[in-house]
Amino acid sequence: MYITISPQKLGGAFSQSAGDFVNYLEKENEGKNPLDKEYFFNQYEEKIKPYQVIKEIDGNTAKLKFKEPKYYSITISPSQYELKHIQNNPEKLRAFVRETMKDYARSFHREINGRPISVDDIKYFAKIEQERTYKSNDVAVRENKPFSKQIAHLKNEIRKVDRGEIPGNIRQLENDIRKLVRDAPYKIRGQLVEAGMKKEGLQSHVHIIVSRKDASNSYSLSPGSKYKASEVKMHGKMVKRGFERDRFFQGSEKTFDKLFQYKRNYVESYT
């Protein structure tokens, strides 16, 4: 289980709205039949439309400053072992997300009106994606880059020879390309791994957009807080603060194991 938490990107060309991120998460739905599309969901609702997500997140930002993130992005990436164990079932993934968001709420060292934070205080929307593509900073792409460059150069040479612009032996150049492909460290079905290529195997993962403000739009809940569980004196009284990431990550693993009777090997664990 690999989990990341990232704040909204702000400044420069980045929008204050969640719209760009929501539209990015819609990329897998392009060209699909409505019955095959993957919709957003939250703790209690299914098939939430993108415009609803944008409206809810953008409208839940009371008193947040211009340079403060309005939402956080949580990405939950089960391992291929975990996905195989649940048969890559999207219904089970949704059930897991709903349970692990309870772990998320419990990881805040905060209180609202004298009670601990619960999942009902968290405004979030989640979406399952089935595919992953290689990015330019992936190890496979980086280590293949010298080979890709040489192959691109040789293909350009072939085009020039074919047009009669330079002398050369096309057959020899093609043989040189085949040798480079053969020697490259990372390939999928005989093709060099390059940025944009789909990854093999089970790749289901979940993107979650979590509002910085609680569901009542009254309290700020930041999983990016630099404070762990601690207390501080504010307006003459002690106030709890902080978010325990380790607790959230470990709690998510335990939730998955309990929910699906998964026997986790120690080397798979967050610890």
C-alpha positions in Angstrom: 0.0 0.0 0.0 1.5 3.3 -1.1 -0.2 6.5 0.1 0.7 10.1 -0.6 -0.8 13.4 0.6 -0.2 16.5 -1.5 -1.4 20.1 -1.1 -3.2 21.9 -3.9 -0.6 23.5 -6.3 -0.8 27.3 -6.1 0.9 30.3 -7.7 2.0 30.9 -11.2 -0.3 29.3 -13.8 -2.1 27.2 -11.2 -5.8 28.0 -10.6 -7.4 28.6 -7.2 -10.2 26.3 -8.3 -10.3 22.5 -8.1 -11.5 22.5 -11.7 -8.2 21.7 -13.3 -7.5 18.8 -11.0 -11.0 17.4 -11.4 -10.7 17.6 -15.2 -7.4 15.9 -15.1 -9.0 13.0 -13.2 -11.6 12.7 -15.9 -8.9 11.7 -18.6 -9.7 8.0 -18.4 -13.4 8.6 -19.1 -12.7 10.3 -22.5 -14.4 8.5 -25.3 -16.0 5.9 -23.0 -19.7 4.8 -23.0 -21.5 6.4 -20.0 -22.1 2.9 -18.6 -18.3 2.3 -18.6 -17.3 5.6 -17.0 -15.8 5.8 -13.5 -17.6 8.4 -11.4 -16.6 10.2 -8.2 -18.0 9.0 -4.9 -17.9 10.0 -1.3 -18.8 8.5 2.1 -22.4 8.0 1.2 -23.0 8.8 -2.4 -22.2 7.3 -5.8 -22.0 8.6 -9.3 -21.2 12.2 -8.4 -20.6 14.4 -11.5 -17.4 16.4 -11.9 -19.2 19.7 -11.8 -20.7 18.8 -8.4 -17.2 18.0 -7.1 -15.8 21.4 -8.3 -18.8 23.3 -6.9 -18.5 21.6 -3.4 -14.8 22.0 -3.1 -14.6 25.5 -4.4 -17.6 26.6 -2.2 -16.0 25.2 1.0 -13.1 27.7 1.5 -14.4 30.2 4.0 -11.7 32.5 5.5 -8.8 30.7 3.7 -6.1 33.0 2.5 -5.1 33.3 -1.2 -1.9 31.4 -0.7 -3.4 28.6 1.5 -4.3 25.3 -0.2 -8.1 24.9 -0.6 -7.9 21.1 -0.8 -5.4 18.2 -0.5 -4.9 15.3 -2.8 -4.6 11.8 -1.4 -3.5 9.0 -3.7 -4.0 5.5 -2.5 -2.1 2.9 -4.6 -2.6 -0.7 -3.5 0.2 -3.1 -4.5 -0.4 -5.7 -7.2 -0.6 -8.4 -4.5 -3.3 -6.4 -2.7 -5.2 -5.8 -5.9 -5.0 -9.5 -6.9 -6.2 -10.4 -3.4 -9.4 -8.4 -3.9 -9.6 -9.5 -7.6 -9.2 -5.8 -8.6 -12.8 -5.3 -7.6 -13.8 -1.6 -7.7 -16.7 -2.1 -5.3 -14.2 -3.5 -2.7 -11.8 -0.5 -3.4 -14.7 1.9 -2.8 -15.5 0.1 0.5 -11.9 0.3 1.5 -11.7 4.0 0.8 -14.8 4.7 2.9 -13.3 2.8 5.8 -9.8 4.3 5.5 -11.3 7.8 5.4 -12.4 7.0 9.0 -8.7 6.4 9.7 -8.0 9.8 8.1 -10.4 11.6 10.4 -9.1 9.8 13.5 -5.6 10.9 12.6 -6.4 14.5 13.3 -5.4 15.6 16.9 -8.3 18.1 16.9 -11.7 18.5 18.3 -14.8 20.2 17.0 -17.2 21.4 19.7 -15.4 19.2 22.3 -15.6 16.0 20.3 -13.1 14.1 18.2 -13.2 14.6 14.5 -15.2 12.0 12.6 -15.5 11.0 8.9 -18.7 13.1 8.8 -16.6 16.2 9.3 -14.5 15.4 6.3 -15.7 16.7 2.9 -14.1 14.5 0.2 -14.6 13.0 -3.2 -12.8 10.0 -4.5 -12.3 8.4 -7.9 -10.8 5.1 -9.0 -8.4 5.0 -12.0 -7.6 1.6 -13.6 -4.5 2.6 -15.6 -1.1 4.1 -14.9 1.4 5.5 -17.5 5.1 5.9 -17.3 6.3 9.4 -16.5 9.5 11.1 -17.6 11.0 10.8 -14.1 10.3 7.0 -13.7 13.5 4.9 -13.4 12.6 2.8 -16.5 12.2 5.9 -18.7 15.3 7.6 -17.3 17.5 4.6 -17.8 16.1 4.0 -21.3 16.7 7.6 -22.4 20.2 7.2 -23.9 18.9 4.3 -26.0 15.7 6.3 -27.0 17.9 9.2 -28.1 20.1 7.1 -30.3 17.1 5.3 -31.8 15.4 8.7 -32.6 18.7 9.8 -34.3 18.9 6.6 -36.4 15.2 6.9 -37.4 15.9 10.5 -38.6 18.9 9.2 -40.5 16.7 6.6 -42.2 14.3 9.3 -43.3 17.1 11.4 -44.8 18.6 8.4 -46.6 15.1 7.5 -47.9 14.6 11.0 -49.3 18.1 10.9 -50.9 19.4 13.8 -48.7 22.4 11.8 -47.4 24.1 8.5 -48.4 23.6 5.5 -46.2 22.5 1.9 -45.7 18.9 1.7 -44.5 19.1 -2.0 -43.7 22.2 -1.4 -41.5 20.6 1.5 -39.7 17.5 -0.7 -39.0 19.8 -3.4 -37.6 21.4 -0.8 -35.4 18.0 0.2 -34.1 17.0 -3.5 -33.3 20.3 -3.9 -31.4 19.6 -0.8 -29.3 16.1 -2.0 -28.5 17.5 -5.4 -27.5 20.1 -3.9 -25.3 17.8 -1.3 -23.6 17.1 -2.3 -19.9 13.3 -1.8 -19.9 10.9 -3.1 -22.5 7.2 -4.1 -22.7 6.4 -6.7 -25.3 9.5 -5.9 -27.2 9.0 -2.1 -27.1 11.1 0.4 -25.3 9.5 1.8 -22.2 8.9 5.5 -22.8 7.0 8.3 -21.1 3.2 8.0 -21.8 3.3 4.2 -22.2 0.8 2.2 -20.1 2.2 0.2 -17.3 1.6 -3.6 -17.2 -0.4 -5.6 -14.6 -3.0 -4.4 -12.2 -2.7 -0.7 -11.8 -5.9 0.4 -10.0 -5.5 3.3 -7.6 -7.6 6.0 -6.0 -7.4 9.8 -6.1 -9.1 11.6 -3.3 -9.8 15.3 -3.2 -10.2 16.5 0.4 -11.4 20.0 1.3 -9.1 21.9 3.6 -12.2 23.0 5.5 -14.5 20.7 7.4 -18.0 19.8 6.1 -19.5 22.8 8.0 -17.0 25.2 6.3 -16.0 26.4 9.8 -12.8 24.6 10.8 -9.5 24.2 9.0 -8.3 20.6 8.8 -4.8 20.4 7.3 -3.2 16.9 6.8 -0.1 18.9 5.8 0.3 20.4 9.3 3.9 20.5 10.5 2.6 19.7 14.0 2.0 16.2 15.2 -0.2 15.5 18.2 0.3 18.5 20.5 -1.6 21.2 22.3 -1.2 25.0 22.2 -2.8 27.8 24.2 -5.1 30.0 22.2 -7.4 32.7 23.5 -6.7 31.5 27.0 -7.4 27.9 26.6 -5.6 24.7 25.5 -6.4 23.6 21.9 -5.4 20.3 20.3 -3.7 20.5 16.9 -1.8 18.4 14.4 -2.2 15.4 12.1 -0.5 12.0 12.6 0.5 10.8 9.1 2.1 7.6 10.4 -1.1 6.7 12.2 -3.1 7.3 9.0 -0.7 5.2 6.8 -0.5 2.3 9.3 -4.3 2.5 10.1 -5.1 2.2 6.4 -3.0 -1.0 6.1 -4.7 -2.5 9.1 -8.1 -1.5 7.7 -7.3 -3.2 4.4 -6.1 -6.4 6.2 -9.1 -6.6 8.5 -11.6 -5.8 5.7 -10.3 -8.4 3.3 -8.6 -10.9 5.6 -5.3 -10.1 3.9 -2.1 -11.6 5.5 0.5 -8.9 5.1 4.1 -9.8 4.7 6.3 -7.7 7.0 8.2 -6.3 4.0 4.9 -5.0 2.5 4.1 -3.0 5.6 4.5 0.7 6.1 6.9 -0.1 9.0 
